[in-house]
Amino acid sequence: MFYVIISIISGVTIVLARIINSNLGKKIGNMQGTFINYITGVVTSGIFLIIFRNQINFPGNPLQITQLWIFFGGFVGVLCMVIANYITPRMSSLYLTLLVFIGQLFTGLLVDYFTMHELSVGKFIGGLLVFAGFAYNSIVDKKKKEATE
C-alpha cells in the first residue's frame, strides 16, 4: 500500500511540475525554462546526496560504466521537459495527463515485450479503452464548443 501512495504522490508532483515549468517557460522562454528546471534539479539532487549520503550505495565508479546508453535518460528527461513546456499551455491538464498516461502505458507494454517477452492483452485493451474514452470525450467537448460559438 505504501508504494501505491508514493506512486500517486509521484503522479501529483509530475502534473504540478509540468504546470509550474510551463508557466516558467511562458515567462522566460521554453528552452530557458527547461534550463532553469534542470539547474534547480541538479542543486536539489546535490542536497539530497549530501543529506542521504550514508544511505546511498554506489556500485563502483559511475564513470566506468561501459554501456553509455544508460546515460541517455538525462537527454530523454530534457526532451520530455521541453515538450511538456511547449504543450501544457495549449491543452487542458486533464487531456494532457490522459495522453501522457496513454503514451506511458503503450511504451511500458513495448518495454515489457522486448525485455521480458510478455505482452499483456488485458493492458493493451485497457489502453485502447482509455484512448477511446479520451477520443469520445474530445469529440463531445468539440461539439459543445461549436454549439456555443
C-alpha positions in Angstrom: 0.0 0.0 0.0 2.9 2.3 0.8 4.2 2.1 -2.8 0.7 2.8 -4.2 0.5 6.0 -2.1 4.1 7.0 -3.1 3.2 6.4 -6.8 0.1 8.6 -6.5 2.2 11.3 -4.9 4.6 10.9 -7.8 1.8 11.4 -10.3 0.6 14.5 -8.5 4.1 16.0 -8.5 4.5 15.3 -12.2 1.3 17.2 -13.0 2.3 20.1 -10.7 5.8 20.2 -12.1 4.5 20.3 -15.6 2.2 23.2 -14.8 4.9 25.2 -12.9 7.5 24.6 -15.6 5.1 25.5 -18.3 4.4 28.8 -16.6 8.1 29.5 -16.2 8.6 28.7 -19.9 5.9 31.1 -20.9 7.6 33.9 -18.8 11.2 33.4 -19.9 11.1 31.0 -22.9 10.8 27.3 -23.3 14.5 26.4 -23.5 15.4 28.9 -20.7 12.7 27.4 -18.5 13.9 23.9 -19.2 17.5 25.0 -18.4 16.4 26.6 -15.1 14.4 23.5 -14.3 17.4 21.2 -14.7 19.8 23.6 -12.8 17.3 23.5 -9.9 17.2 19.8 -10.2 21.0 19.4 -10.1 21.1 21.6 -6.9 18.2 19.7 -5.3 19.9 16.3 -6.2 23.1 17.6 -4.7 21.3 18.5 -1.5 19.7 15.0 -1.3 23.0 13.4 -2.0 24.5 15.3 1.0 21.6 14.6 3.3 21.3 10.9 2.4 24.9 10.1 1.6 25.0 7.3 4.2 22.0 5.6 2.6 23.3 5.7 -1.0 25.3 2.7 -2.1 27.2 3.4 -5.3 28.2 0.2 -7.1 31.6 1.5 -8.1 32.7 4.4 -10.2 29.7 5.5 -12.4 32.3 6.9 -15.0 33.5 3.3 -15.6 30.1 2.2 -17.0 30.7 0.8 -20.4 27.1 0.9 -21.6 26.8 4.5 -22.5 23.1 4.3 -23.4 22.4 4.2 -19.7 23.2 7.9 -19.5 20.6 8.6 -22.3 18.0 9.1 -19.5 19.1 12.7 -18.9 18.6 13.5 -22.6 15.2 11.9 -22.6 14.3 13.9 -19.4 15.3 17.2 -21.0 13.3 16.3 -24.2 10.3 15.4 -22.1 10.5 18.8 -20.3 10.9 20.8 -23.5 7.8 19.0 -25.0 5.8 19.4 -21.8 6.7 23.1 -21.5 5.5 23.6 -25.1 2.3 21.6 -25.0 1.0 22.3 -21.5 -0.4 25.8 -22.1 -2.1 24.5 -25.3 -4.4 21.9 -23.9 -6.3 21.1 -20.7 -4.4 19.4 -17.8 -6.8 16.5 -17.9 -6.3 15.8 -21.6 -2.5 16.2 -21.3 -2.4 13.9 -18.4 -4.5 11.3 -20.2 -2.4 11.5 -23.3 0.8 11.2 -21.3 -0.7 8.2 -19.5 -1.6 6.6 -22.8 1.9 7.2 -24.1 3.4 5.7 -20.9 1.1 2.7 -20.9 1.9 1.7 -24.5 5.6 2.4 -24.0 5.5 0.2 -20.9 3.9 -2.5 -22.9 6.6 -2.3 -25.6 9.4 -2.3 -23.0 7.8 -5.4 -21.3 7.5 -7.1 -24.6 11.1 -6.5 -25.7 12.7 -7.1 -22.3 10.6 -9.7 -20.6 9.0 -11.1 -23.8 5.5 -10.6 -22.3 2.5 -8.9 -23.9 -0.5 -8.3 -21.7 -3.6 -8.3 -23.9 -5.6 -7.0 -21.0 -3.4 -4.0 -20.5 -3.4 -3.4 -24.3 -7.2 -3.5 -24.4 -7.3 -1.3 -21.3 -5.1 1.3 -23.0 -7.3 1.2 -26.1 -10.4 1.8 -23.9 -8.7 4.8 -22.2 -7.8 6.1 -25.6 -11.3 5.5 -26.9 -12.7 7.4 -23.8 -10.4 10.3 -24.5 -11.3 10.4 -28.2 -15.1 10.3 -27.4 -14.8 13.0 -24.7 -12.7 15.1 -27.1 -15.4 14.9 -29.8 -18.1 15.7 -27.2 -16.2 18.7 -26.0 -15.6 19.9 -29.6 -19.3 19.7 -30.4 -20.1 21.6 -27.2 -17.6 24.3 -28.1 -19.0 24.6 -31.7 -22.6 24.8 -30.3 -21.7 27.7 -28.0 -20.0 29.7 -30.8 
